[in-house]
C-alpha cells in the first residue's frame, strides 16, 4: 500500500513539474508589449504597519520617481513604531503624497479599503510598503487595461537583496519560479490566480463593486487577515475578467 501511494505521489509531482515548464514556454513575461501606452491617472495605495524606515523611504521615493500620472496614498495601520513619524517626514520631502493614519489597527485589507476612498485615479495600484518599483513599472502595469476585458494586472517581482547570502538567493528563486514560470504562463490565458500584493493594478470601478466582499471575508467565523491578494484576485476572476 505504501508503494502504491508513493507511485501516485511521483506521478502527481511529475505532472506538476511538466505543467510548470509548459507554462514557461507558453507564456510571455513582457505581455505589456502587446498593448499601447495608456494615458490615465492611477492611484497608488501603500498600506503601512511597523515598516522599517529605510525600506519605507525607498518605497515612497521610487513611487514618486515612477513615470506616469500617479497619486500616492500612504495609509498607516496604527503602527506602534516610528512609521507615522517617518511618513510625516516623507510628506515634507514629497508633498505630492497623501498620508492617512487609522485610529486603530485593522489589518492590511482595511487600510487598502480606506485608501480607496481617497483615490481619484482611473486605476488602483496596490503596493507593499517594502516594494521598490522601477521607473516604468506603473505605466507598464496599466497598459493591458487598453483591453476592456482585462480587469487586473500584476508585475514581475524579484528579491532586491538576492545576492546577499544563500537564503536570499533561495527566496529570489522562489519568486522567479512563481512569476517567470507560473504567472507568466497563466497570463497567456488571462487567468492569473494571484495578483501579488507586492505590486498589482485594478480598474477602480471594479474594486468599488467588490470592496465590501474583500474586507469581510471570514474563515471559521473569523475575519481573514491573510491571503488578501489571492482573495481579491478570486473576486475579480468571478467577475469573468481577464487577469494578466
MITIZA-624477 format. One line per field, with one value per residue (C-alpha): x, y, z; residue number from 1. Coordinates in Angstrom, 3 decimals. Example, Ala and Ser with C-alpha at 12.3 -4.5 7.8 and 13.67 -1.06 7.14 Angstrom:
REM residues 2
east 12.300 | 13.670
north -4.500 | -1.060
up 7.800 | 7.140
zase 1 | 2
END
This chain:
REM residues 244
east 0.000 | 2.846 | 4.437 | 1.111 | 0.801 | 4.454 | 3.875 | 0.811 | 2.858 | 5.654 | 3.155 | 1.464 | 4.773 | 5.947 | 2.739 | 3.034 | 6.625 | 5.845 | 2.852 | 5.168 | 7.654 | 4.814 | 3.561 | 7.067 | 7.222 | 3.673 | 3.926 | 5.254 | 6.589 | 6.544 | 2.815 | 2.541 | 4.409 | 1.153 | -0.639 | -0.277 | 0.725 | -2.297 | -2.524 | -4.581 | -4.409 | -3.521 | -3.931 | -1.217 | -2.274 | 0.503 | -0.639 | 1.970 | 2.362 | 5.579 | 7.719 | 11.451 | 12.212 | 14.798 | 12.516 | 9.584 | 11.690 | 12.951 | 9.384 | 7.926 | 10.852 | 10.704 | 6.952 | 7.423 | 10.013 | 7.869 | 6.656 | 3.007 | 0.234 | 0.241 | -1.227 | 0.270 | -1.829 | 0.047 | -2.124 | -0.655 | -2.495 | -1.857 | 1.813 | 3.467 | 6.936 | 8.039 | 6.309 | 3.884 | 6.658 | 8.589 | 5.533 | 5.207 | 8.886 | 8.413 | 5.375 | 7.636 | 10.124 | 7.484 | 4.487 | 2.545 | 1.879 | -1.242 | -0.814 | -3.597 | -3.465 | -6.075 | -7.349 | -6.888 | -5.073 | -7.463 | -5.174 | -3.868 | -7.207 | -8.922 | -6.004 | -6.406 | -10.170 | -9.662 | -7.085 | -9.576 | -11.906 | -9.161 | -8.357 | -9.361 | -7.496 | -8.994 | -6.883 | -5.851 | -2.328 | -1.607 | 1.985 | 3.528 | 5.492 | 8.735 | 8.397 | 10.860 | 9.413 | 11.225 | 10.501 | 8.462 | 6.655 | 3.315 | 2.963 | 3.774 | 1.338 | -1.663 | -1.019 | -3.159 | -6.196 | -6.493 | -8.275 | -11.717 | -11.744 | -8.717 | -9.770 | -6.463 | -2.725 | 0.292 | 4.022 | 7.201 | 8.901 | 12.495 | 14.287 | 16.265 | 18.946 | 19.187 | 22.999 | 23.447 | 23.534 | 22.271 | 18.886 | 18.163 | 19.141 | 16.631 | 13.916 | 14.609 | 14.487 | 11.026 | 9.910 | 11.386 | 9.617 | 6.281 | 6.377 | 8.568 | 7.092 | 3.631 | 2.112 | 3.842 | 2.083 | -1.285 | -1.202 | -1.294 | -4.783 | -5.814 | -6.301 | -3.500 | -4.693 | -2.929 | -2.191 | 0.724 | 0.374 | 3.868 | 2.509 | -0.788 | -3.380 | -7.175 | -9.893 | -11.281 | -14.935 | -14.383 | -12.801 | -15.688 | -18.073 | -16.274 | -14.635 | -17.141 | -16.746 | -12.981 | -12.787 | -15.490 | -14.101 | -14.348 | -12.949 | -14.480 | -16.362 | -13.310 | -12.444 | -9.494 | -6.337 | -4.094 | -4.333 | -5.646 | -4.089 | -5.359 | -8.885 | -9.031 | -7.867 | -10.534 | -13.218 | -12.025 | -11.993 | -15.561 | -16.493 | -15.194 | -12.400 | -9.043 | -6.076 | -2.598
north 0.000 | 2.386 | 1.708 | 2.465 | 5.888 | 6.626 | 5.931 | 8.154 | 10.920 | 10.565 | 10.701 | 13.820 | 15.598 | 14.742 | 16.115 | 19.253 | 19.904 | 19.425 | 21.732 | 24.438 | 24.087 | 24.043 | 27.347 | 28.764 | 28.053 | 29.254 | 32.470 | 35.886 | 37.798 | 41.100 | 40.828 | 44.626 | 44.765 | 43.719 | 46.806 | 50.515 | 53.159 | 54.086 | 57.649 | 57.563 | 58.676 | 55.997 | 55.952 | 54.016 | 52.739 | 51.772 | 50.190 | 50.550 | 48.738 | 48.916 | 49.210 | 49.837 | 53.494 | 52.843 | 50.459 | 52.840 | 55.686 | 53.563 | 52.527 | 56.049 | 57.650 | 55.013 | 55.593 | 59.364 | 58.893 | 56.451 | 57.564 | 58.448 | 60.495 | 58.893 | 59.962 | 58.159 | 57.394 | 56.011 | 54.562 | 53.867 | 50.985 | 52.388 | 51.380 | 51.018 | 52.021 | 55.251 | 54.595 | 57.518 | 59.945 | 58.708 | 59.249 | 62.832 | 63.361 | 61.902 | 64.129 | 67.173 | 65.745 | 64.537 | 66.920 | 65.012 | 62.033 | 61.790 | 60.284 | 58.830 | 57.303 | 54.861 | 55.244 | 51.534 | 48.587 | 46.888 | 44.974 | 45.436 | 44.964 | 47.675 | 50.056 | 49.499 | 49.947 | 53.330 | 54.348 | 53.522 | 56.236 | 58.837 | 57.577 | 59.613 | 57.696 | 55.534 | 52.606 | 51.500 | 50.193 | 48.299 | 48.270 | 46.811 | 49.203 | 47.275 | 47.246 | 49.185 | 49.808 | 50.543 | 53.874 | 52.285 | 49.782 | 51.574 | 52.628 | 49.042 | 47.694 | 49.632 | 49.072 | 45.889 | 47.870 | 49.154 | 45.808 | 46.221 | 42.515 | 42.920 | 43.619 | 43.290 | 43.048 | 42.097 | 42.724 | 40.667 | 40.535 | 39.813 | 39.933 | 43.178 | 41.621 | 38.332 | 38.342 | 38.791 | 35.143 | 31.644 | 32.276 | 35.398 | 33.514 | 30.781 | 33.365 | 35.002 | 31.601 | 31.110 | 34.471 | 33.722 | 30.371 | 31.888 | 34.783 | 33.732 | 30.227 | 30.090 | 33.576 | 34.077 | 31.033 | 31.663 | 35.200 | 33.803 | 32.504 | 35.574 | 33.552 | 34.581 | 33.186 | 35.640 | 39.310 | 39.789 | 42.278 | 43.458 | 45.310 | 44.900 | 47.091 | 47.073 | 49.070 | 51.469 | 50.789 | 47.047 | 47.471 | 49.633 | 46.788 | 44.144 | 46.196 | 45.134 | 41.430 | 41.914 | 43.218 | 40.933 | 37.527 | 35.077 | 31.644 | 29.576 | 32.676 | 34.912 | 37.815 | 36.886 | 38.965 | 36.808 | 35.812 | 39.237 | 39.315 | 35.871 | 36.596 | 39.889 | 38.109 | 35.420 | 38.092 | 39.579 | 36.179 | 35.585 | 38.714 | 36.954 | 39.468 | 38.539 | 38.884 | 39.223
up 0.000 | 0.827 | -2.571 | -4.257 | -2.598 | -3.340 | -7.036 | -7.059 | -5.430 | -8.006 | -10.892 | -9.494 | -8.892 | -12.410 | -13.929 | -11.783 | -12.847 | -16.525 | -16.127 | -14.774 | -17.648 | -20.194 | -18.798 | -19.071 | -22.817 | -23.476 | -21.503 | -22.399 | -19.411 | -21.313 | -22.015 | -21.918 | -25.257 | -26.892 | -25.646 | -26.467 | -23.956 | -21.873 | -20.608 | -17.426 | -13.826 | -11.286 | -7.526 | -5.700 | -2.268 | 0.162 | 3.467 | 6.222 | 9.530 | 11.559 | 8.431 | 8.689 | 7.985 | 5.270 | 3.367 | 3.623 | 2.261 | -0.640 | -1.441 | -1.420 | -3.249 | -6.012 | -6.416 | -6.579 | -9.324 | -11.320 | -14.744 | -15.262 | -13.662 | -10.222 | -6.913 | -3.915 | -0.842 | 2.171 | 4.958 | 8.380 | 10.066 | 13.564 | 13.688 | 17.077 | 15.893 | 14.186 | 10.844 | 11.171 | 12.089 | 9.047 | 6.861 | 8.111 | 7.285 | 3.795 | 3.244 | 3.677 | 1.182 | -1.284 | -0.994 | -3.655 | -1.366 | 0.775 | 4.249 | 6.379 | 9.852 | 11.161 | 14.717 | 15.407 | 13.872 | 11.432 | 9.074 | 5.547 | 3.792 | 5.806 | 5.224 | 1.467 | 1.836 | 3.495 | 0.892 | -1.863 | -0.558 | -1.101 | -4.613 | -7.653 | -10.374 | -13.110 | -11.922 | -8.442 | -7.911 | -4.692 | -3.464 | -0.303 | 1.888 | 1.281 | -2.522 | -4.668 | -8.123 | -11.354 | -13.025 | -15.821 | -13.584 | -13.290 | -16.933 | -17.977 | -15.388 | -16.712 | -20.448 | -20.636 | -19.449 | -23.024 | -23.452 | -21.782 | -20.912 | -18.596 | -15.012 | -13.157 | -13.765 | -11.704 | -12.109 | -12.020 | -8.623 | -7.630 | -4.282 | -4.054 | -1.821 | -3.724 | -3.842 | -0.077 | 1.054 | 0.347 | 1.994 | -0.062 | -3.230 | -2.335 | -1.676 | -5.022 | -6.735 | -5.235 | -6.616 | -10.023 | -10.146 | -9.113 | -11.577 | -14.505 | -14.718 | -13.181 | -13.543 | -16.876 | -18.318 | -16.671 | -18.055 | -21.586 | -20.782 | -18.778 | -15.601 | -13.232 | -9.901 | -7.609 | -8.236 | -5.876 | -3.045 | -3.942 | -6.981 | -8.830 | -10.526 | -10.826 | -12.531 | -9.951 | -10.755 | -10.350 | -6.935 | -5.789 | -6.696 | -4.621 | -1.831 | 0.831 | -0.007 | 0.098 | 3.664 | 5.133 | 4.114 | 7.008 | 7.794 | 10.620 | 11.720 | 11.977 | 9.669 | 7.439 | 7.617 | 5.408 | 1.760 | 0.826 | -2.657 | -3.632 | -2.360 | -4.239 | -7.391 | -6.976 | -6.661 | -9.956 | -11.666 | -10.511 | -12.450 | -15.591 | -16.184 | -17.690 | -15.359 | -16.845
zase 1 | 2 | 3 | 4 | 5 | 6 | 7 | 8 | 9 | 10 | 11 | 12 | 13 | 14 | 15 | 16 | 17 | 18 | 19 | 20 | 21 | 22 | 23 | 24 | 25 | 26 | 27 | 28 | 29 | 30 | 31 | 32 | 33 | 34 | 35 | 36 | 37 | 38 | 39 | 40 | 41 | 42 | 43 | 44 | 45 | 46 | 47 | 48 | 49 | 50 | 51 | 52 | 53 | 54 | 55 | 56 | 57 | 58 | 59 | 60 | 61 | 62 | 63 | 64 | 65 | 66 | 67 | 68 | 69 | 70 | 71 | 72 | 73 | 74 | 75 | 76 | 77 | 78 | 79 | 80 | 81 | 82 | 83 | 84 | 85 | 86 | 87 | 88 | 89 | 90 | 91 | 92 | 93 | 94 | 95 | 96 | 97 | 98 | 99 | 100 | 101 | 102 | 103 | 104 | 105 | 106 | 107 | 108 | 109 | 110 | 111 | 112 | 113 | 114 | 115 | 116 | 117 | 118 | 119 | 120 | 121 | 122 | 123 | 124 | 125 | 126 | 127 | 128 | 129 | 130 | 131 | 132 | 133 | 134 | 135 | 136 | 137 | 138 | 139 | 140 | 141 | 142 | 143 | 144 | 145 | 146 | 147 | 148 | 149 | 150 | 151 | 152 | 153 | 154 | 155 | 156 | 157 | 158 | 159 | 160 | 161 | 162 | 163 | 164 | 165 | 166 | 167 | 168 | 169 | 170 | 171 | 172 | 173 | 174 | 175 | 176 | 177 | 178 | 179 | 180 | 181 | 182 | 183 | 184 | 185 | 186 | 187 | 188 | 189 | 190 | 191 | 192 | 193 | 194 | 195 | 196 | 197 | 198 | 199 | 200 | 201 | 202 | 203 | 204 | 205 | 206 | 207 | 208 | 209 | 210 | 211 | 212 | 213 | 214 | 215 | 216 | 217 | 218 | 219 | 220 | 221 | 222 | 223 | 224 | 225 | 226 | 227 | 228 | 229 | 230 | 231 | 232 | 233 | 234 | 235 | 236 | 237 | 238 | 239 | 240 | 241 | 242 | 243 | 244
END
